[in-house]
Amino acid sequence: MKKSLFTLILLVSFLACSMAQTHNEYTISFDRAVHHEADIEATFSNLENKVLSLRVSRTSPGRYAIHDFAKNVYNVKAVDSEGNELSISRPNPQQWDVAGHDGVVKITYTLFANRGGGTYAQVDETHAHLNIPATFMFAPALSQRPVKVTFNVREDLNWKIATQLKKLSGTTYYAPNLHYFMDSPTEVSNHSVREFSVESNGKTYTIRFALHHNGTEEEFDQYWDNTKKIVLQQMAVYGEMPDFDFGEYTFLGCYVPNASGDGMEHRNSTILTSRRSLADGGMLGNIGTVSHEFFHAWNVERIRPLSLEPFDYEEANMSGELWFAEGFTSYYTRLILCRAGIITEDQYIEGLSGELNYVWNSPARKYRNPIEMSYQAPFVDAARSVDPVNRENYFISYYTYGSVLGLALDLSLRKLDNGLTMDGYMKSVWEKYGKDEIPYTVRDVMNVLKDYAGEGFATEFFSKYIYNSQMPDYASLFTEVGVSFERADAQRPYFGARTNVKEGKATLTSNSSEGSPSYLAGLASGDIILSIGGKSIEGVERLGDFLDDNYKAGDQAEIVFERFGQEMKTSITFQGSPSYSTKIAKGDKKATKKRAEWLGKM
């Protein structure tokens, strides 16, 4: 939907609501917060004379997997406008059908909520942390109606409300339709607030941070200063702010011991959760999520994949564009921290090696390209399963895969020496698809690159690295900006599987990486190594330390191990470590200048 049309609908809906248009009403109360329970009442009026179907979502905006929030809903009851009890039937686990009403259905239920992250909800006496799809029932047939929701806050706990929903009065808030409501996480707690104004295209936007934490106001001030730097550096990439609805954007931070680490983007807000306090590593450890999620205000919220429109609340949402939507956003996450002066150039450059090694050395590239990796999101995006999987060998995170390809694209554009950059490309995508909210496909973003950098450049990049799974020549690209990309220690022995050493035994806790020494030796997840080369590993804390002390690349050894209760033997030949390092190197003035242009403040 184009932005102008969305804005018109938003305005018309808001005016209509204020003139008593029929809307769906919710009230949520937290009297039993100590037991992680919320009491919810929903009223649906002016109904047709037929069964009203109500559902609890299976998915959540920003997530791509199934989560089945209905499992935490119980004590469901329904009455009509006169208080007469109505019959409820259950055609499937997510649905409640209400019959025999008089045009009004009032439904009440209890929600158990105890996971404070971006996907679920948590209610306790520290806060009510509400992801809307995990909290409220909805009527699919009434999805275009505006919504009113009243939060009965715990005044005894000094709770306040932070949300992207539009405040009407008191503790009652408004959404123009179901999707905006579902896309509006809400933090109800005794939190602190900081805000500042940003001018963009003749409009003034309020950027707000509501932080629920156990730290000091001085710590929040320092963190807020870094957040403002991130906001301004990201705006510099695109040249303007998104046209935030109601003129506001809200960071909803929750850094408390009972939260779970997460970050989740939404249209005009983001959820940021962590167990780390600002004083205990969170000042730097949490700020990357701030950078990642705010970049999504452009890339994924408005530069939107066609495959995610409209968002489906009843089925998994699959997209082949996540290498771009999530991956390119991941590329900018730490780059923006460097440009904002929050991390140094050395920290940024040296930190690139982890992502590069993960993708560069993964056997999964033989099986799937970035588009196909994106298709895996419904199985990996906080999804749950009980059967073992082989992701070590067939999956690379589209976050990381896209991030290292974003790095390659940026350095490749800069290598052309004609002023082209990743910033310019992203701004071009914004101008063509994001600003007016026209959903895009993979071919669309390839065509923008053709217009920006030339057909030959774009065709080669996409054919090699997006539609195929080749790796760019990072050594050559890094040389252009005075960075070395070299094998860290080719003589160090490489094993090829994760292990846990306990009581003189090393248990393989992952599948062996395809082609690695452990894989070729026939070792598998669950095997228990008893000795290597006739030596016990008694007293060793890490298997890697034992191997470093006794072997080098090319050495062979006999391994005695236990599998399914039986002692077995195999022979292993150690390969050299495949890991690369990235460091700032001595380069000429041209390379140094290019690096400064790449990493410097915009």
Phi, psi and omega per residue, in radians:
M1 nan 2.311 3.125
K2 -1.186 2.615 -3.073
K3 -1.018 -0.734 -3.100
S4 -1.081 -0.677 3.123
L5 -1.205 -0.717 3.128
F6 -1.088 -0.770 -3.127
T7 -1.081 -0.695 3.111
L8 -1.105 -0.784 3.124
I9 -1.082 -0.739 3.134
L10 -1.041 -0.803 -3.116
L11 -1.158 -0.818 -3.139
V12 -1.082 -0.732 -3.133
S13 -1.108 -0.728 -3.116
F14 -1.140 -0.767 3.126
L15 -1.131 -0.700 -3.140
A16 -1.127 -0.698 3.125
C17 -1.084 -0.747 -3.119
S18 -1.151 -0.319 3.109
M19 -1.762 0.476 2.997
A20 1.248 0.552 2.995
Q21 -1.102 2.588 3.110
T22 -1.044 2.280 3.132
H23 -2.462 2.832 3.066
N24 -1.538 2.356 -3.057
E25 -2.062 2.414 3.102
Y26 -2.252 2.562 2.977
T27 -2.343 2.340 3.124
I28 -2.238 2.354 -3.089
S29 -2.239 2.743 -2.967
F30 -2.314 0.651 -3.103
D31 -1.091 -0.511 -3.113
R32 -1.915 0.676 -3.120
A33 -1.046 -0.549 -3.132
V34 -1.032 -0.435 3.116
H35 -1.772 0.225 3.119
H36 1.122 0.552 -3.121
E37 -2.015 2.478 3.013
A38 -2.153 2.504 3.076
D39 -1.814 2.199 -3.017
I40 -2.168 2.376 3.056
E41 -2.187 2.336 3.103
A42 -2.239 2.392 3.135
T43 -2.123 2.167 3.097
F44 -2.058 2.055 -3.033
S45 -2.103 3.056 -3.139
N46 0.939 0.811 -3.079
L47 -1.602 2.646 3.013
E48 -1.237 2.806 -3.088
N49 -1.393 1.183 3.089
K50 -2.711 3.018 -3.084
V51 -1.071 2.344 3.055
L52 -1.683 2.101 3.120
S53 -1.680 2.183 3.109
L54 -2.038 2.523 -3.106
R55 -2.341 2.769 2.871
V56 -1.943 2.337 -3.030
S57 -1.038 2.650 3.016
R58 -1.772 -0.220 -3.062
T59 -2.375 3.069 -3.098
S60 -2.561 2.385 3.123
P61 -0.922 2.294 -3.085
G62 1.683 -0.329 3.039
R63 -1.904 2.737 -3.051
Y64 -2.119 -0.129 -3.098
A65 -1.751 2.966 3.067
I66 -1.456 2.387 3.134
H67 -2.204 -0.267 3.028
D68 0.863 1.153 -3.111
F69 -1.157 -0.265 -3.110
A70 -1.087 -0.332 -3.111
K71 -1.085 -0.346 -3.112
N72 -1.845 0.264 3.120
V73 -1.874 2.285 3.126
Y74 -2.701 3.095 -3.126
N75 1.035 0.779 -3.076
V76 -1.470 2.239 3.109
K77 -2.422 2.649 -3.133
A78 -2.412 2.454 3.061
V79 -2.362 2.868 3.067
D80 -1.625 -2.935 -3.065
S81 -1.140 -0.371 -3.138
E82 -1.675 0.005 -3.127
G83 1.541 0.137 3.113
N84 -1.312 2.335 -3.119
E85 -1.180 2.408 -3.117
L86 -1.929 2.630 3.130
S87 -1.366 2.490 3.139
I88 -2.191 2.298 3.052
S89 -2.069 2.773 -3.064
R90 -2.167 1.627 -3.138
P91 -1.296 -0.362 3.084
N92 -2.765 2.970 -3.027
P93 -1.092 -0.384 -3.085
Q94 -1.749 -0.004 -2.934
Q95 -2.203 2.482 3.041
W96 -2.189 2.102 3.118
D97 -1.801 2.194 -3.085
V98 -1.950 2.144 -3.096
A99 -2.051 2.822 3.011
G100 1.353 0.332 -3.114
H101 -1.396 2.993 3.140
D102 -1.895 0.490 -3.076
G103 1.725 -0.109 3.103
V104 -2.322 2.356 3.022
V105 -2.217 2.143 3.006
K106 -1.931 2.059 -3.093
I107 -2.032 2.406 3.087
T108 -2.178 2.609 3.095
Y109 -2.818 2.909 3.085
T110 -1.892 2.410 3.081
L111 -2.020 2.232 2.966
F112 -1.641 2.242 -3.034
A113 -2.515 2.036 -3.130
N114 -2.626 0.770 2.948
R115 -2.434 1.904 -3.068
G116 -1.596 1.504 3.103
G117 -2.480 -2.738 -3.115
G118 -1.515 -0.197 -3.028
T119 -1.909 -0.640 -3.050
Y120 -1.868 -2.883 3.116
A121 -2.226 2.728 3.089
Q122 -2.481 2.254 3.097
V123 -2.206 2.120 3.017
D124 -2.705 -2.979 -3.058
E125 -1.481 0.140 2.970
T126 -1.707 -0.498 -3.124
H127 -3.022 2.918 2.875
A128 -2.033 1.809 -3.072
H129 -1.789 1.834 -2.877
L130 -2.018 1.965 2.860
N131 -1.551 2.130 -2.913
I132 -1.059 -0.795 3.121
P133 -1.065 -0.475 3.125
A134 -1.457 -0.017 -2.992
T135 -2.078 -0.785 -2.933
F136 -1.990 2.347 2.941
M137 -1.142 2.750 3.079
F138 -2.536 2.793 3.096
A139 -1.884 1.875 -3.102
P140 -0.954 -0.631 -3.100
A141 -1.216 -0.251 -3.091
L142 -1.984 0.495 -2.999
S143 -1.177 -0.367 -3.130
Q144 -1.575 -0.083 3.092
R145 -1.276 2.554 3.000
P146 -1.210 2.830 -3.041
V147 -2.211 2.412 2.935
K148 -2.037 2.379 3.099
V149 -2.364 2.308 3.114
T150 -1.959 2.202 3.114
F151 -1.759 1.945 3.084
N152 -1.415 1.546 -3.003
V153 -1.247 2.744 3.070
R154 -1.504 1.657 -3.131
E155 -1.112 -0.495 3.121
D156 -1.176 -0.301 3.124
L157 -1.882 0.173 3.116
N158 1.030 0.635 -3.111
W159 -1.288 2.489 3.016
K160 -2.237 2.968 -3.037
I161 -2.011 2.302 3.028
A162 -2.239 2.225 -3.056
T163 -2.945 2.828 3.014
Q164 -1.508 -0.099 3.048
L165 -1.077 2.656 -3.141
K166 -1.441 2.176 3.132
K167 -1.279 2.301 3.053
L168 -1.692 -1.038 3.092
S169 -2.913 2.611 3.102
G170 0.994 -2.105 3.121
T171 -1.972 0.444 3.119
T172 -1.828 2.313 -3.074
Y173 -2.224 2.911 -2.966
Y174 -2.309 2.514 2.957
A175 -2.289 2.480 -3.069
P176 -1.265 -0.342 -3.141
N177 -2.847 3.095 -3.082
L178 -1.087 -0.787 -3.065
H179 -1.092 -0.743 3.119
Y180 -1.084 -0.688 3.096
F181 -1.062 -0.853 -3.098
M182 -1.146 -0.425 -3.081
D183 -1.618 0.255 -2.990
S184 -2.128 1.370 3.103
P185 -1.042 2.668 -3.051
T186 -2.399 2.297 3.086
E187 -1.933 2.056 3.125
V188 -1.980 1.906 -3.030
S189 -2.933 3.116 3.033
N190 -1.575 1.373 -3.040
H191 -1.876 2.915 3.061
S192 -1.824 2.730 -3.066
V193 -2.302 2.400 2.957
R194 -2.243 2.626 3.096
E195 -2.725 2.721 3.004
F196 -2.589 2.897 -3.073
S197 -1.864 2.509 3.121
V198 -2.221 2.293 3.087
E199 -1.620 2.313 3.121
S200 -2.706 2.160 3.105
N201 0.927 0.723 3.088
G202 1.344 0.122 3.122
K203 -2.063 2.713 3.093
T204 -1.948 2.185 3.134
Y205 -1.989 2.453 3.067
T206 -1.673 2.116 3.057
I207 -1.806 2.126 -2.982
R208 -2.163 2.526 3.043
F209 -2.206 2.033 3.045
A210 -1.825 2.009 -3.042
L211 -2.053 2.093 3.007
H212 -1.753 1.925 -3.120
H213 -2.710 3.004 -3.121
N214 -1.792 0.285 -3.106
G215 -1.654 -2.871 -3.074
T216 -1.711 2.851 3.072
E217 -1.164 -0.567 3.118
E218 -1.149 -0.692 3.084
E219 -1.108 -0.733 3.114
F220 -1.109 -0.701 3.114
D221 -1.019 -0.779 3.137
Q222 -1.121 -0.754 3.141
Y223 -1.142 -0.684 3.129
W224 -1.157 -0.639 3.080
D225 -1.055 -0.745 3.107
N226 -1.170 -0.649 3.108
T227 -1.091 -0.752 3.120
K228 -1.075 -0.688 3.095
K229 -1.074 -0.719 3.117
I230 -1.103 -0.809 -3.137
V231 -0.984 -0.823 -3.070
L232 -1.244 -0.645 3.098
Q233 -1.183 -0.620 3.110
Q234 -1.271 -0.650 3.061
M235 -1.076 -0.593 3.137
A236 -1.141 -0.536 3.112
V237 -1.074 -0.827 -3.048
Y238 -1.624 -0.255 3.127
G239 1.485 -0.054 -3.136
E240 -2.945 2.874 3.040
M241 -1.460 2.677 2.891
P242 -1.072 2.740 3.108
D243 -1.469 1.438 -3.054
F244 -1.084 2.316 3.093
D245 -1.091 2.427 -3.108
F246 1.118 0.162 3.037
G247 1.266 0.358 -3.042
E248 -2.406 2.621 2.950
Y249 -2.339 2.392 -3.039
T250 -2.233 2.155 2.925
F251 -1.464 2.212 3.114
L252 -1.891 1.626 -3.086
G253 -1.679 2.392 3.124
C254 -2.456 1.663 -3.089
Y255 -1.963 1.449 -3.088
V256 -2.376 2.750 -3.073
P257 -1.074 -0.458 -3.095
N258 -1.557 0.022 3.088
A259 -1.489 2.979 3.011
S260 -2.089 2.499 -3.058
G261 -1.120 2.217 -3.112
D262 -2.953 2.933 2.991
G263 -2.672 2.382 -3.084
M264 -2.540 2.150 -3.128
E265 -1.401 2.601 3.025
H266 -2.493 3.030 -2.967
R267 -1.009 -0.827 -3.104
N268 -2.239 0.403 3.140
S269 -2.858 3.026 3.028
T270 -2.603 2.574 3.038
I271 -1.651 2.325 3.106
L272 -2.290 1.981 -3.096
T273 -2.258 2.556 3.115
S274 -2.860 2.596 3.007
R275 -1.381 -0.323 -3.114
R276 -1.332 2.244 3.015
S277 -1.359 2.856 3.107
L278 -1.098 -0.569 -3.123
A279 -1.352 -0.363 -3.050
D280 -1.932 0.866 3.067
G281 1.690 -0.192 -3.080
G282 -1.302 -0.373 -3.120
M283 -0.995 -0.722 3.077
L284 -1.780 -0.623 -3.071
G285 -1.179 -0.485 -3.113
N286 -1.662 -0.298 -2.955
I287 -1.244 -0.426 3.106
G288 -1.082 -0.612 3.109
T289 -1.179 -0.618 3.053
V290 -1.017 -0.819 -3.122
S291 -1.119 -0.807 -3.108
H292 -1.082 -0.864 -3.017
E293 -1.237 -0.609 3.132
F294 -1.228 -0.590 3.079
F295 -1.057 -0.487 3.097
H296 -1.157 -0.317 3.100
A297 -1.015 -0.533 3.000
W298 -1.624 -1.094 -2.978
N299 -1.547 1.688 3.018
V300 2.162 -0.627 3.089
E301 -1.404 -0.653 3.140
R302 -2.081 -0.680 2.884
I303 -1.410 1.585 -2.825
R304 -1.981 2.206 3.074
P305 -1.084 2.370 3.095
L306 -1.034 -0.563 -3.105
S307 -1.147 -0.257 3.127
L308 -1.834 0.196 3.135
E309 -2.059 2.235 -0.208
P310 -1.324 2.740 3.123
F311 -1.189 2.355 -3.070
D312 -1.733 2.075 3.137
Y313 -1.552 -0.005 -3.068
E314 -2.024 -0.197 -3.141
E315 -2.442 2.886 3.069
A316 -1.093 2.609 -3.139
N317 -1.922 1.964 -3.093
M318 -1.865 2.403 -3.134
S319 -2.500 2.399 3.054
G320 -1.564 0.060 -3.075
E321 -1.824 0.182 -3.047
L322 -1.205 -0.430 3.030
W323 -1.031 -0.519 3.101
F324 -1.535 -0.894 -3.041
A325 -1.161 -0.802 3.131
E326 -1.657 -0.708 -3.052
G327 -1.207 -0.837 3.112
F328 -1.161 -0.565 3.027
T329 -1.096 -0.712 3.109
S330 -1.117 -0.621 3.090
Y331 -1.034 -0.746 -3.102
Y332 -1.339 -0.284 -3.049
T333 -0.950 -0.997 -3.109
R334 -1.458 -0.507 3.084
L335 -1.019 -0.741 3.119
I336 -1.148 -0.653 3.092
L337 -1.070 -0.654 3.103
C338 -1.203 -0.818 3.140
R339 -1.098 -0.534 -3.138
A340 -1.444 -0.082 3.133
G341 1.399 0.256 -3.126
I342 -1.436 -0.582 2.967
I343 -2.167 2.761 -3.111
T344 -1.461 2.925 3.071
E345 -1.061 -0.729 3.118
D346 -1.071 -0.768 3.122
Q347 -1.077 -0.719 -3.141
Y348 -1.149 -0.881 -3.079
I349 -1.092 -0.838 -3.114
E350 -1.158 -0.475 3.112
G351 -1.292 -0.237 3.140
L352 -1.227 -0.425 -3.001
S353 -1.116 -0.623 -3.117
G354 -1.057 -0.849 3.128
E355 -1.142 -0.749 -3.114
L356 -1.110 -0.743 3.127
N357 -1.119 -0.715 3.139
Y358 -1.027 -0.826 -3.104
V359 -1.366 -0.810 -3.070
W360 -0.993 -0.720 -3.020
N361 -1.704 0.085 -3.097
S362 -1.396 2.278 3.039
P363 -1.225 -0.210 -3.085
A364 -1.133 -0.404 3.135
R365 -1.090 -0.340 3.085
K366 -1.224 -0.358 -2.994
Y367 -1.897 -0.509 -3.056
R368 -2.534 2.467 3.003
N369 -1.561 3.110 -3.091
P370 -1.012 -0.613 3.115
I371 -1.119 -0.800 -3.122
E372 -1.205 -0.576 3.035
M373 -1.094 -0.660 3.115
S374 -1.085 -0.630 3.132
Y375 -1.084 -0.319 -3.102
Q376 -1.376 -0.118 -3.043
A377 -0.902 -0.754 3.141
P378 -1.058 -0.317 -3.141
F379 -1.694 -0.294 -3.011
V380 -2.129 -0.273 -3.021
D381 -1.429 1.355 -3.073
A382 1.077 0.378 3.100
A383 -1.318 2.773 -3.110
R384 -2.134 2.403 3.038
S385 -2.615 2.752 -3.123
V386 -1.836 -0.318 -3.141
D387 -1.528 2.495 -3.137
P388 -1.096 2.647 3.108
V389 -2.225 2.964 -3.073
N390 -2.062 0.819 -3.046
R391 -1.158 -0.408 3.095
E392 -0.993 -0.466 -3.029
N393 -1.981 -0.229 -3.110
Y394 -2.262 0.064 -3.113
F395 -2.370 2.378 2.948
I396 -2.150 2.289 3.134
S397 -0.979 2.261 3.092
Y398 -1.137 -0.399 3.025
Y399 -1.076 -0.923 -3.056
T400 -1.316 -0.727 3.132
Y401 -1.025 -0.847 3.120
G402 -1.123 -0.600 -3.120
S403 -1.144 -0.793 -3.121
V404 -1.264 -0.459 3.038
L405 -1.310 -0.583 3.024
G406 -1.094 -0.719 3.058
L407 -1.034 -0.816 -3.130
A408 -1.107 -0.710 3.138
L409 -1.132 -0.747 3.141
D410 -1.075 -0.870 -3.114
L411 -1.176 -0.574 3.102
S412 -1.173 -0.721 3.098
L413 -1.126 -0.742 -3.131
R414 -1.177 -0.495 3.126
K415 -1.174 -0.371 -3.130
L416 -1.212 -0.311 3.089
D417 1.048 0.613 3.089
N418 -2.260 0.440 3.057
G419 1.463 0.083 3.141
L420 -1.455 2.480 -3.129
T421 -2.555 2.934 3.029
M422 -1.099 -0.616 3.106
D423 -1.027 -0.791 3.133
G424 -1.128 -0.655 3.113
Y425 -1.156 -0.818 -3.138
M426 -1.095 -0.644 3.096
K427 -1.133 -0.640 3.107
S428 -1.153 -0.714 3.080
V429 -1.100 -0.709 3.107
W430 -1.052 -0.822 -3.106
E431 -1.102 -0.663 -3.056
K432 -1.477 -0.659 -3.019
Y433 -2.111 -0.606 -3.030
G434 -1.406 -0.769 -3.015
K435 -1.052 -0.707 3.107
D436 -1.767 0.155 3.052
E437 0.955 0.975 3.049
I438 -1.741 1.974 -3.105
P439 -1.036 2.534 -3.037
Y440 -2.062 2.882 3.009
T441 -2.063 3.042 3.080
V442 -1.023 -0.752 -3.125
R443 -1.121 -0.573 3.119
D444 -1.107 -0.802 -3.107
V445 -1.264 -0.458 3.011
M446 -1.158 -0.725 3.138
N447 -1.153 -0.585 3.055
V448 -1.129 -0.690 3.104
L449 -1.151 -0.610 3.066
K450 -1.069 -0.788 3.136
D451 -1.155 -0.595 -3.048
Y452 -1.430 -0.760 -2.996
A453 -2.114 -0.021 3.135
G454 1.870 2.558 -3.066
E455 -1.111 -0.724 -3.116
G456 -1.095 -0.793 3.133
F457 -1.068 -0.878 -3.075
A458 -1.135 -0.761 -3.117
T459 -1.089 -0.751 3.141
E460 -1.131 -0.793 -3.103
F461 -1.076 -0.858 -3.094
F462 -1.214 -0.687 -3.102
S463 -1.188 -0.592 -3.126
K464 -1.463 -0.734 -2.889
Y465 -1.962 -0.330 3.141
I466 -1.853 -0.929 3.100
Y467 -1.386 -0.289 3.042
N468 -2.141 -3.034 -3.092
S469 -2.272 0.635 3.037
Q470 -1.263 2.859 3.105
M471 -1.909 2.395 3.081
P472 -1.131 2.850 3.087
D473 -1.469 1.455 -3.051
Y474 -1.140 -0.613 -3.128
A475 -1.022 -0.784 3.131
S476 -1.177 -0.741 -3.123
L477 -1.120 -0.739 -3.135
F478 -1.168 -0.613 3.128
T479 -0.985 -0.607 -3.118
E480 -1.095 -0.416 -3.119
V481 -2.048 0.346 3.054
G482 1.195 0.730 3.116
V483 -2.219 2.386 3.096
S484 -1.608 2.536 3.090
F485 -2.356 1.686 -2.985
E486 -2.378 2.738 3.039
R487 -1.022 2.262 -3.056
A488 -1.214 -0.774 -3.136
D489 -2.834 1.565 -3.048
A490 -1.185 -0.281 3.137
Q491 -1.608 -0.183 -3.123
R492 -1.229 2.340 -3.085
P493 -1.224 2.357 -3.122
Y494 -1.941 2.296 -3.088
F495 -1.701 -0.988 3.024
G496 1.918 0.182 3.075
A497 -2.703 2.649 3.066
R498 -1.347 2.553 3.134
T499 -2.395 2.750 3.032
N500 -2.179 2.069 -3.091
V501 -1.684 2.210 -3.141
K502 -2.654 2.251 3.085
E503 0.936 0.765 3.045
G504 1.327 0.260 3.124
K505 -2.302 2.474 -3.141
A506 -1.976 1.966 -3.129
T507 -1.674 2.269 3.069
L508 -1.250 2.099 -3.097
T509 -1.821 0.087 3.072
S510 -2.477 2.880 2.976
N511 -1.186 2.587 3.060
S512 -1.195 2.422 3.106
S513 -1.210 2.299 -3.073
E514 -0.983 2.247 3.140
G515 1.525 -0.099 -3.118
S516 -1.405 2.910 3.112
P517 -0.989 -0.748 -3.136
S518 -1.165 -0.618 3.118
Y519 -1.154 -0.826 -3.116
L520 -1.185 -0.439 3.090
A521 -1.422 -0.089 3.108
G522 1.416 0.373 3.104
L523 -1.524 2.493 -3.049
A524 -2.354 2.890 3.120
S525 -0.954 2.329 -3.136
G526 1.694 -0.314 3.092
D527 -1.109 2.525 -3.108
I528 -2.022 1.940 -3.128
I529 -1.385 2.212 -3.119
L530 -1.742 -0.628 3.128
S531 -2.752 2.723 3.086
I532 -2.293 2.170 -3.130
G533 1.046 0.543 3.125
G534 1.408 0.002 -3.119
K535 -1.831 2.329 3.031
S536 -1.267 2.669 3.080
I537 -1.802 0.431 3.095
E538 -1.016 2.310 3.106
G539 1.483 -0.058 3.127
V540 -1.534 2.350 3.133
E541 -1.555 -0.578 3.140
R542 -2.305 2.364 3.127
L543 -1.077 -0.645 -3.135
G544 -1.015 -0.664 3.120
D545 -1.125 -0.724 3.124
F546 -1.090 -0.786 -3.132
L547 -1.151 -0.717 3.136
D548 -1.046 -0.636 -3.085
D549 -1.349 -0.353 -2.973
N550 -2.130 -0.248 -3.019
Y551 -2.461 2.860 3.005
K552 -2.415 3.007 -3.128
A553 -0.986 2.350 3.132
G554 1.674 -0.295 3.126
D555 -1.239 2.623 3.071
Q556 -1.977 2.698 3.107
A557 -2.742 2.664 3.034
E558 -1.572 2.339 3.100
I559 -1.973 2.214 3.004
V560 -1.752 2.207 -3.088
F561 -2.485 2.892 -3.131
E562 -2.010 2.320 3.089
R563 -2.398 2.176 -3.141
F564 0.936 0.638 3.080
G565 1.468 -0.018 -3.140
Q566 -1.941 2.435 3.104
E567 -1.428 2.337 -3.092
M568 -2.400 2.936 3.130
K569 -2.317 2.636 3.032
T570 -2.662 2.907 3.100
S571 -1.977 2.427 -3.119
I572 -2.185 2.461 3.023
T573 -2.028 2.033 -3.057
F574 -1.332 2.360 3.027
Q575 -1.653 2.887 3.043
G576 -1.306 2.637 3.135
S577 -0.998 2.249 3.140
P578 -1.467 0.041 -3.025
S579 -1.278 2.495 3.067
Y580 -1.932 2.703 3.035
S581 -2.042 2.663 3.066
T582 -2.141 2.184 -3.115
K583 -2.509 2.624 3.011
I584 -1.172 2.228 -3.094
A585 -1.980 2.855 3.038
K586 -1.222 2.150 -3.131
G587 -2.347 3.040 3.113
D588 -1.311 3.053 -3.074
K589 -1.087 -0.592 -3.127
K590 -1.137 -0.767 3.128
A591 -1.142 -0.726 3.126
T592 -1.098 -0.709 3.123
K593 -1.132 -0.739 3.128
K594 -1.110 -0.687 3.128
R595 -1.134 -0.704 3.112
A596 -1.114 -0.692 3.106
E597 -1.159 -0.603 -3.131
W598 -1.259 -0.808 -2.987
L599 -1.756 -0.152 -3.039
G600 -1.400 2.854 3.123
K601 -1.028 2.380 3.133
M602 -1.567 nan nan
